[in-house]
């Protein structure tokens, strides 16, 4: 971004943010920042650690893209952040939930610009027991809200396959949970000097991400990592839902 678009970029030491999250918002105010990305926990930490008195003199009305990715996105986290900091100009429409990987340099799916966070409620027991995302009302007592990471990036493709589909021959139907696999011009050729790991990660032209999810109305939804799924009495549970 700074080279191609000649956009000035300001970096904040991670440890400084962890110690005093308000320094992130102070930097926005000082430089008139417009774009920033952070994982879910960073937005949660701001809500938890920044006090009302710390907001004196701060402004977030210039912030037009608040990207969120790198870990499971919790709708409650982003909603609380937007509500808490709307008083100093933050707009919920700035949220841009996304999905990316270093192996795809970097974007895979990105929410539509300026439309904010989008969620879908699915039936929890069906999701965990059958691997199917059955859409239900938000008021359903078994509803689980999942955040959309948006449609696939232009010129790239995201499909869902069963984990044992070694050749990626049979994409799963819409709302069926499986492993997300990706292909496109941004995909890596392989891991540096690691042919064995490269072979394990590729399935023809597809990269096996190790992430479990589904597609619904053209949007990508992430359920969790395949290596982190907890199986109890034949049911799959995603750690973040616990």
N, C-alpha and C positions, 0 to 999 in steps of 0.2 A: 504493500500500500504506500509506504513513504517514497519508494523509488518510482513505481509506475504512475501513481497519481500525484506525487509530490505533496503528500499530505503530512503535516507535522504530527508526530506521534510522541506521546509522553508516557514514560514507564514509571510505575510505582513499585518499589520493592515489596515482594510478597510478605515478608516478615513485618514490614511497617503496617501493611493493611491488616494483618492478623492481630497486631497489637492495638492498633487504633483504626478501625474501619472507616471512621469519619474522614480520614485523610484522603480517601478515594473521592468522596463528595466534595471535599475542599478543593481538590485538584480540578474537578469539573468546573467549579465556580471560578477558579483562578484563570483557567485557560479557555473557558467557553467550550468545553468538550462536547462532541456530537455523537461519537460512536465508542462503545466499549463492550467487551465480552467478559463474562465471568461464569463460573460454575454455580449450580444451585446453592451450594453452601455459602457462597459469598453474599448472595442476596439475603439469605437467612441470618448471617452474622451481622449484617447491617441493621436489620430489624431488632436483633437481640441486644446489640451492644451500643448502638447510637441513641443517645438520649435527646429529648426535646430541646434541652438547653443548647445542645451541640449544633442545632440547625440554624441558630441565629446568624444571619448574613449569608446563608447558603442559597444557591439557585441551581435548579436542574432543568430549567425550561429549554436549554439548548440541546439536551440529550434526546436525540431522535432515534437512535438504534441501541437498544439494550439487549445485546445477544446473550443467550444462555445455552450452555451445552457442557460437554465433557463428563457429565454424570447424570443419573436419573433426575428429571425435572419434576418438581412437586408443584401442582397448581396452587396449593395453599401458600407456598412460599412466595411466589410471584404476586399473587393477589394481595398478600399482606404488605409486601414491599411497596406496591403501587399505592395502596391506601395510606400507608405511613408517610410516604414522601411526596404525595400529591400536594401537600401544603407548601412545598417549596418548588413546585412546578413540574414534578415528574408526571409524565403521561403514560397510562397503561398501554396505549397503542404503540409505544416505543419498543415493547418486548418483542424479541425475535428468537423464539426457541429454534434450535438448529441441531443437526446431527452431522458429525464429521469425523474424519480419522486422518492421522498423519500419512497413512498409506495411500490416501486419496487426495492429498495435498490441496485442499483440506475439506472443502464442503461436499456433502452428500445430499442432504435435504435441508431446506431453509424455508421458514415461514414467510408468507407474503409480507412485503414491506408495508409498515404502517397499519397493519390489521391486528396487531397484538396477539396475545396468547389465545389459542383455540384448544378446547378440550372435547373429549368424547367419553361418555360414561358406558362402561361395559359390565356385564354380569360377572362378578368375581368368581363364584364357584365354577361356572362354565369355563372361565379363562384358565383357572388353575387345574381343573380336573380333565378337561377335554382339549385345551389349547385352542379354544375358539373365542373370538371377541364378539359376543352377542350384545349389540347396542341396547341399552335400557335407559329409562328416565333417570335423571340425576337424583330424583327423590326415592328411587328404589333402595330398599334397605341393604341390598347386596351389591350396590353400584360401586364401581371403582373408577375414579376419574383419571384419565391418561391425557398427557399433553401432546398435541401434534407437533412434530418436528418439521412439518411443511411438506410440500411436494419435492420430488427428486430434482436435483440440480440440472440445469439445461445441459443437453448432450450426454448425460449420464443416466444410468439405469439402476434401479433398486428392485430386487425381486426377493421373494420369500421361498425357501426350500426346506424340506425335511432334512434333519441333520445327517441322515444316512443316505441322502441322495448325492453320492460321491461325484457324479458327473454333471450335476445341476441340470438334469433333463426334464424335471417335472415341477414347474413352479406351483406353489400352493394357491388355493383360491383366496379371494378377498376375505379379510378378517380371520384367516387361519394363521395361527402363531407358528413361526418356524425361525430358522436362521436367516438373517438378512445377508444377502450377497450383492456385491456391487461390481459394476464395470463401467468404463468410460475413459476418455483421453487423459484424465488426471491420475489414473491408477498407476501405482508404482510398477516397475518391472520386476522387482524382487528385493529381498533384504540383503544388505551389503555383506558380501562374502559369507552368506549363509544359505546355501542351495537347499539344504534339507528343510529348513523352516519355510523357505519360499514354496517348496513343493507341498508342504502340509497346509499352507494358507490358501493355495490357489485351487480352483476347480474349473479347468479350462480357462476361459477368459474372465471368470468370476473370482473375486476375492471373498473368502469366507470370513466374515467379520467377527464371528463369535457372539454377536448380539442377537437376542431373540426379540421378535416384534411381528407386526403385521401391517398391512396397508388397508386403508379405508378411505374411499372416495378420493383416491389419488394422493392421500397424505400418509406419511410414515409415522408409525407409533412404536416406541421402544418399551419392551416389558422388562428386560434385564439381560444379564450376561449368562450364557449357557453354563459356564464353569461355576457360577455363583448360585444357581438354582438349588433350593433346598427341597428334597423329596421326603414327604412324610405320608406313610400309608398310601403310596401310589399317587399322591397329589403333589403338583409342582407349586412351590411358593417362591416369590421373588423377595430377596432380603429387604429391599427398600419399602415393601408393603408391610413389613413387620415393624 
